[in-house]
Structures are given as C-alpha cells and as structure tokens.
Amino acid sequence: MFKGWKIKAKIFARLNLIGAIALIHPATTLALPLSPGDRLEVSIPNEKYFARTYQVNQNGDIEVPFLGAVSVVGLEPIALETKLSRLLIKNNYFPADSLQLSIQILEWAPIQVSVTGELFQPGRVFINEGEEIQPNAISPESLQITGDYPTRRYLTTAIRAAGGVLPTANVRQVRLIRQGRETIIDLSGIFTGELVTDIPLIAGDRIIVPATDFQAELVRPSQITPPGMKVFVSNLTVPATSNASASITNREEGIVFPYGSRFSQAVIATNCAGGTQATNAHRHAVLVRVNRLTGETIYLDRPVEDLLRDSHNEAENPLLMPKDGVACYDSRITNTRDIFKTIGDIFAPLLKIF
C-alpha cells in the first residue's frame, strides 16, 4: 500500500512541477508531443499483455489490448503515462496501488506541417526526415538504448524548410495554431542572440508568419533565413571576353551569393567592374527583379562606378533577393570601338575584291 501511494505522490509532484513551469513560460513545451508514426515502448514489470512496443497510427491512436484505440496525439510522454495508467486501473486490470508503468520513446517520425505568410516558399513541409538505418548497421549495445533526439522537428526547422523568412516578416509575432489553440512565439532572439524558445511540433500544426515593414537586419544567414541564394548574371564582353573566362557558369539556376549580398557585390563578382579605366569605367549594370506578390517585373539601371562609390545608399544599392538578374553593358568607348570593328568586318571582303 505504501509503495502505491509513493508512486502516486511522484506522479502528482511531476504534474505540479509542469503546471508551475507553464505559468512562468506558457509557450514552453517541456517534451516533444506525440504524432502519427511515433514509436514508443510501454513497460510494466512482470506483465506480458500491455507491455509492448506501440506505433501511433494515422488517426493519432495506439491500439492497446483489451482497451482498443487510445488517443495519444499531442500528448507528451509523461501525460500519456498518466492517461494509460488511469485507463488500466479504471478497467480493473490493475489495482490502484500496484501499477508501475513507464513509457520510453523509441523513434520520432517525420511529420507534415503547414507554413504560410512571409516566407520564400510557403506551403506544406515535411520535417524530421532522415536516412533509414539498416538493422545490421546497429550494434547490440545501441539496440539497448531507448529514446531519440529529433533535432529537425521544431518550429525553426519548419520555417527553414519553407525557404526561410522574408525581410518583411514579423518574427516577433509568429503564430502557431495547434488543435484550435493559438500560441504567439517571439523568434527575434535568433538575430539578436537572446534566448529563444524553439517549440517542438506535431503533425497538422499550422505556422503563420505575419507581415511588417522591410527590415534589412533580417537579410543575413541565420537559423530561419536561407544561407545563400542563386542569382542570374550576364557579362558577355569586356573586361571578360566570355563567361568561361569570367568564371560565370550556370550552376542549375544562376550562381550562388551569400544571403545579404548587395547589387554592387554582384557587379564585382561578375567582372563588371575594373579593367582599363579610360575605356571600361563608364559601364552600366541592370538589376532585374520580379515582385513575388504581383508578378510585376522591375529593374534598376546604374552606372557601375557610381554604384561602387555610392554603395551605402539603400535605394541605389539594394539587397539581392533569390532569382534576381544582373546584367552588365559596356561603356560608350567600347561600344563605339565595336561598331567600327563591325563596319570593318563588313567592308574588309569588299576591299579585297577591288
């Protein structure tokens, strides 16, 4: 009898601790909630019917002998221990003072969540995907270890899987909707170095990133922004005579720039700047961009030397965005020289005839 009361006291103490922490940090989740596909092990000493390995089915249930379907989706392991213990005691399978039940997570499954709002690639994303480990590749010692640490089943992972946040994202008011309940999460600490609560996700969660004004400080590699981006570039003549000699190759969709690069940096990287000052200094560069919301194409035409010397001007030297296009045009001197060269190429055969 005393042993049974001791077990109950431990359960109530853990529940009270969770409640106390929840009052301090309401957005904090202490453990990863269960989702369809998760595998868990129920342990009961000297018991052979209920103690076994279970997998959460598509409906969010586990099939327990003599109890049928037990809904577990969204529950943390400690909450499931309490629920399953109460069901077994209520149905008279165990005396209230003798049941010792524990749950160990064996594997966290990949899940699908919805991510919308100010993101580069909003939509449904699949997170916590990993390579399947072959049974013969697991040592006997590893088979005795329970638990799994799902580093890719959290809020920041889902945002990154959706392409990362746009510069217009309100990272202080990210909305997480789960089973009809909404939580607001502040992710601004990712950019400032302050503490951030990274919420573990379950299947069916909805994440909404609201809009705000443009924020240049968000345009840099981070946990929720892309590390780099591909930009289309073109520089076909002087000072480089070909894309091959200029090291400009079309690697799938343009060349890669670090996220946070500017128009002027793309101009330098594509060999639009430098060379003979008297003939090449007065080149022009064009930035072409498609508005993601309206589909409108906009462009910015800037003299290269002005762009480099006035690169601190945000309006004249904007930050690059994925799929931007940068094209270079030669100076007037180079254009005039090539015009006369073309005329010479036309009349050269005629002069040989006469």
C-alpha positions as CSV (number, residue, x, y, z in Angstrom):
1,M,0.0,0.0,0.0
2,F,2.8,2.4,1.0
3,K,4.5,1.7,-2.4
4,G,1.4,2.6,-4.3
5,W,1.0,5.9,-2.5
6,K,4.6,6.7,-3.2
7,I,4.2,6.2,-6.9
8,K,1.1,8.4,-6.9
9,A,2.9,11.1,-5.0
10,K,5.7,11.1,-7.6
11,I,3.1,11.5,-10.4
12,F,1.3,14.3,-8.7
13,A,4.7,16.0,-7.9
14,R,5.7,15.9,-11.6
15,L,2.3,17.2,-12.7
16,N,2.5,20.1,-10.2
17,L,6.1,20.9,-11.5
18,I,4.8,21.1,-15.1
19,G,2.0,23.4,-14.1
20,A,4.4,25.7,-12.2
21,I,6.7,25.9,-15.2
22,A,3.8,26.5,-17.6
23,L,2.8,29.6,-15.5
24,I,6.3,31.0,-15.9
25,H,6.8,30.1,-19.6
26,P,3.4,29.5,-21.2
27,A,4.9,29.0,-24.6
28,T,7.5,26.5,-23.5
29,T,6.9,22.8,-24.3
30,L,8.9,20.5,-21.9
31,A,8.9,17.5,-24.2
32,L,8.0,16.6,-27.7
33,P,4.3,15.8,-28.1
34,L,3.4,12.6,-30.0
35,S,2.4,12.5,-33.6
36,P,1.3,9.8,-36.1
37,G,4.2,7.4,-36.8
38,D,6.0,7.8,-33.5
39,R,7.1,4.5,-31.9
40,L,7.0,4.1,-28.1
41,E,7.5,1.3,-25.6
42,V,5.3,0.7,-22.6
43,S,7.0,-1.0,-19.7
44,I,5.2,-2.8,-16.8
45,P,7.1,-5.1,-14.5
46,N,6.2,-8.8,-14.9
47,E,3.4,-8.1,-17.4
48,K,3.0,-9.5,-20.9
49,Y,-0.2,-8.2,-22.4
50,F,0.1,-4.4,-22.2
51,A,3.8,-4.1,-22.0
52,R,5.0,-3.9,-25.7
53,T,6.0,-1.6,-28.5
54,Y,3.3,0.7,-30.0
55,Q,3.2,2.9,-33.0
56,V,0.8,5.9,-33.2
57,N,-1.5,5.3,-36.2
58,Q,-2.8,7.8,-38.8
59,N,-5.7,8.7,-36.5
60,G,-3.4,9.6,-33.6
61,D,-4.2,6.5,-31.6
62,I,-2.4,3.5,-30.2
63,E,-4.1,0.1,-30.2
64,V,-3.9,-1.3,-26.6
65,P,-5.0,-4.9,-26.0
66,F,-8.5,-5.0,-24.3
67,L,-8.7,-1.2,-24.3
68,G,-8.9,-0.6,-28.1
69,A,-7.9,2.7,-29.6
70,V,-6.4,5.2,-27.1
71,S,-5.9,8.8,-28.4
72,V,-2.3,9.9,-27.8
73,V,-1.6,12.6,-30.5
74,G,-0.5,15.9,-28.9
75,L,0.3,14.3,-25.6
76,E,3.8,14.4,-24.0
77,P,5.1,11.0,-22.8
78,I,4.5,11.9,-19.1
79,A,0.9,12.8,-19.8
80,L,0.4,9.5,-21.7
81,E,1.8,7.6,-18.7
82,T,-0.8,9.2,-16.5
83,K,-3.6,8.6,-19.1
84,L,-2.8,5.0,-19.7
85,S,-2.4,4.2,-16.0
86,R,-5.8,5.6,-15.3
87,L,-7.4,3.6,-18.1
88,L,-5.9,0.3,-16.9
89,I,-6.9,1.0,-13.3
90,K,-10.4,2.1,-14.3
91,N,-11.0,-1.0,-16.2
92,N,-9.8,-3.2,-13.3
93,Y,-6.8,-4.6,-15.0
94,F,-4.5,-3.4,-12.2
95,P,-5.1,-2.4,-8.6
96,A,-4.7,1.3,-8.0
97,D,-1.8,0.8,-5.6
98,S,0.3,-1.7,-7.6
99,L,0.6,-0.4,-11.2
100,Q,4.1,0.7,-12.2
101,L,4.0,2.0,-15.8
102,S,6.6,3.9,-17.8
103,I,6.9,5.0,-21.4
104,Q,10.0,5.3,-23.5
105,I,10.1,6.9,-26.9
106,L,11.9,4.7,-29.4
107,E,11.6,6.8,-32.6
108,W,10.2,10.2,-33.6
109,A,8.6,10.0,-37.0
110,P,8.8,12.6,-39.8
111,I,5.7,14.9,-39.8
112,Q,3.9,17.3,-42.1
113,V,3.1,20.9,-41.1
114,S,1.7,24.0,-42.9
115,V,3.9,27.1,-43.0
116,T,2.4,30.3,-44.6
117,G,3.0,34.0,-44.6
118,E,6.2,36.0,-45.2
119,L,8.4,33.1,-46.4
120,F,10.2,32.5,-49.6
121,Q,8.5,29.1,-50.3
122,P,5.3,28.9,-48.2
123,G,3.3,25.7,-48.1
124,R,3.2,22.3,-46.6
125,V,6.6,21.0,-45.5
126,F,7.9,17.6,-44.3
127,I,10.3,17.8,-41.4
128,N,12.4,15.4,-39.3
129,E,13.2,13.3,-42.4
130,G,16.4,11.2,-42.1
131,E,18.1,8.2,-43.7
132,E,16.8,4.9,-42.7
133,I,19.3,2.9,-40.7
134,Q,19.8,-0.7,-41.7
135,P,19.3,-3.2,-38.8
136,N,22.7,-4.8,-39.5
137,A,24.4,-1.4,-39.1
138,I,23.2,-1.1,-35.4
139,S,25.4,-2.5,-32.7
140,P,23.9,-4.7,-30.0
141,E,24.8,-2.0,-27.4
142,S,22.8,0.6,-29.4
143,L,19.8,-1.7,-29.5
144,Q,19.5,-1.4,-25.7
145,I,19.3,2.4,-25.9
146,T,15.8,3.9,-25.8
147,G,14.8,7.4,-26.9
148,D,15.6,9.6,-29.9
149,Y,16.5,13.3,-30.1
150,P,14.6,14.8,-33.1
151,T,16.6,17.9,-33.8
152,R,14.6,18.5,-37.0
153,R,11.1,18.5,-35.6
154,Y,11.0,22.0,-34.3
155,L,9.5,25.4,-35.3
156,T,12.7,26.8,-36.7
157,T,13.2,23.7,-38.8
158,A,9.8,24.1,-40.4
159,I,10.4,27.8,-41.2
160,R,13.8,27.0,-42.8
161,A,12.1,24.2,-44.8
162,A,9.7,26.8,-46.2
163,G,12.7,28.7,-47.6
164,G,13.2,31.0,-44.6
165,V,11.6,34.3,-43.7
166,L,11.4,37.3,-46.0
167,P,12.8,40.7,-44.9
168,T,9.1,41.8,-44.3
169,A,8.5,39.0,-41.8
170,N,7.3,39.9,-38.3
171,V,9.5,37.5,-36.4
172,R,8.2,38.8,-33.0
173,Q,4.6,37.6,-33.7
174,V,4.9,34.1,-35.3
175,R,1.7,32.3,-34.8
176,L,1.5,28.5,-34.0
177,I,-2.0,27.0,-34.3
178,R,-2.5,23.5,-32.8
179,Q,-5.8,21.8,-32.5
180,G,-7.7,25.1,-32.5
181,R,-5.4,26.8,-29.9
182,E,-3.0,29.6,-30.9
183,T,0.4,30.5,-29.4
184,I,2.5,33.6,-30.3
185,I,6.2,33.0,-30.4
186,D,8.9,35.6,-30.5
187,L,11.9,34.5,-32.7
188,S,13.7,37.8,-32.8
189,G,16.3,36.5,-30.5
190,I,17.7,34.4,-33.4
191,F,19.0,37.7,-34.8
192,T,20.0,39.4,-31.5
193,G,21.5,36.5,-29.6
194,E,18.8,36.5,-26.9
195,L,17.1,33.3,-25.6
196,V,14.6,31.8,-28.0
197,T,12.0,29.1,-27.2
198,D,12.0,26.7,-30.1
199,I,8.7,24.9,-30.0
200,P,8.6,21.2,-30.9
201,L,5.9,20.5,-33.5
202,I,3.3,17.7,-34.1
203,A,1.7,16.6,-37.3
204,G,-1.0,19.1,-38.5
205,D,0.4,22.2,-36.8
206,R,-0.1,25.5,-38.7
207,I,2.6,28.2,-38.6
208,I,1.8,31.7,-39.8
209,V,4.5,34.4,-40.2
210,P,2.8,37.8,-40.4
211,A,4.0,40.8,-42.4
212,T,5.5,44.1,-41.2
213,D,7.8,46.7,-42.7
214,F,11.1,45.9,-44.5
215,Q,13.9,45.0,-42.1
216,A,17.4,45.0,-43.5
217,E,18.7,43.3,-40.4
218,L,16.8,40.1,-41.3
219,V,18.7,39.8,-44.6
220,R,21.6,37.6,-43.4
221,P,22.2,33.9,-42.9
222,S,20.6,32.6,-39.7
223,Q,18.6,29.7,-38.3
224,I,15.4,30.9,-40.1
225,T,16.8,32.5,-43.3
226,P,18.5,30.9,-46.3
227,P,22.3,30.6,-46.1
228,G,22.7,31.6,-49.7
229,M,20.7,32.4,-52.9
230,K,21.1,31.9,-56.6
231,V,21.2,35.0,-58.9
232,F,21.2,35.1,-62.7
233,V,24.1,37.0,-64.1
234,S,25.3,38.0,-67.5
235,N,28.6,39.6,-68.7
236,L,29.5,38.6,-72.2
237,T,32.1,41.1,-73.4
238,V,34.7,43.5,-71.9
239,P,36.5,43.2,-69.5
240,A,35.9,39.4,-69.7
241,T,35.6,38.1,-73.3
242,S,33.4,35.1,-72.3
243,N,31.5,33.6,-69.3
244,A,34.0,30.8,-69.2
245,S,37.0,33.1,-68.7
246,A,34.9,35.2,-66.2
247,S,34.2,32.0,-64.2
248,I,30.4,32.6,-64.6
249,T,28.7,29.3,-65.1
250,N,25.1,28.4,-64.9
251,R,25.0,26.0,-62.0
252,E,21.4,24.9,-62.3
253,E,19.9,28.3,-61.7
254,G,22.5,31.0,-61.7
255,I,25.4,31.4,-59.3
256,V,25.3,31.4,-55.5
257,F,25.7,34.5,-53.4
258,P,25.6,34.7,-49.6
259,Y,22.3,35.9,-48.3
260,G,22.7,39.6,-47.5
261,S,24.8,40.4,-50.6
262,R,24.0,43.6,-52.5
263,F,23.7,44.8,-56.1
264,S,27.3,46.2,-56.0
265,Q,28.8,42.9,-54.8
266,A,27.1,41.0,-57.7
267,V,28.5,43.6,-60.1
268,I,32.0,43.0,-58.8
269,A,31.6,39.2,-58.7
270,T,30.5,39.1,-62.4
271,N,33.6,41.1,-63.5
272,C,31.5,44.2,-64.5
273,A,34.0,46.4,-62.6
274,G,37.6,47.2,-63.0
275,G,39.8,46.9,-66.1
276,T,41.1,49.8,-68.2
277,Q,39.6,52.9,-66.6
278,A,39.7,55.1,-69.7
279,T,37.6,52.5,-71.7
280,N,35.7,50.5,-69.1
281,A,34.9,52.9,-66.3
282,H,31.6,54.1,-67.8
283,R,29.9,50.7,-67.8
284,H,26.2,50.2,-66.8
285,A,24.7,47.4,-64.7
286,V,21.0,46.4,-64.6
287,L,19.2,44.7,-61.7
288,V,16.0,42.8,-62.7
289,R,13.6,41.6,-60.1
290,V,10.1,40.0,-60.2
291,N,7.7,41.1,-57.4
292,R,6.7,37.9,-55.7
293,L,3.2,39.1,-54.9
294,T,2.1,41.0,-58.0
295,G,4.4,39.3,-60.6
296,E,5.5,42.7,-61.8
297,T,9.0,43.0,-63.2
298,I,11.0,46.0,-62.0
299,Y,14.6,47.0,-62.9
300,L,17.3,49.4,-61.7
301,D,19.9,50.7,-64.2
302,R,23.0,52.2,-62.5
303,P,26.4,53.3,-63.8
304,V,28.9,50.9,-62.3
305,E,31.4,53.5,-60.9
306,D,28.5,55.4,-59.3
307,L,27.2,52.2,-57.8
308,L,30.5,51.3,-56.3
309,R,31.3,54.7,-54.9
310,D,27.7,55.2,-53.5
311,S,27.2,51.7,-52.3
312,H,25.9,52.8,-48.9
313,N,22.7,54.2,-50.5
314,E,20.0,51.6,-49.8
315,A,17.8,52.8,-52.7
316,E,20.6,52.8,-55.3
317,N,22.3,49.6,-54.0
318,P,19.5,47.2,-52.8
319,L,20.0,43.9,-51.2
320,L,19.8,40.9,-53.6
321,M,16.9,38.5,-53.4
322,P,16.8,34.9,-54.8
323,K,16.3,34.7,-58.6
324,D,17.3,38.3,-59.2
325,G,19.0,39.0,-62.5
326,V,22.2,41.2,-63.0
327,A,23.3,42.2,-66.5
328,C,26.3,44.3,-67.5
329,Y,26.6,46.7,-70.5
330,D,29.9,48.1,-71.9
331,S,31.0,51.7,-71.9
332,R,30.4,54.1,-74.8
333,I,34.0,53.9,-75.9
334,T,33.9,50.1,-76.1
335,N,30.5,50.3,-77.9
336,T,32.0,52.8,-80.5
337,R,35.1,50.7,-81.0
338,D,32.9,47.6,-81.6
339,I,30.7,49.5,-84.0
340,F,33.7,50.5,-86.2
341,K,35.1,46.9,-85.8
342,T,31.8,45.6,-87.2
343,I,31.9,48.0,-90.1
344,G,35.4,47.0,-90.8
345,D,34.4,43.3,-90.8
346,I,31.7,44.1,-93.4
347,F,33.8,46.1,-95.8
348,A,37.0,44.1,-95.5
349,P,35.9,41.4,-98.0
350,L,34.9,44.2,-100.5
351,L,38.3,45.9,-100.2
352,K,40.0,42.7,-101.2
353,I,37.9,42.5,-104.3
354,F,38.8,46.0,-105.5
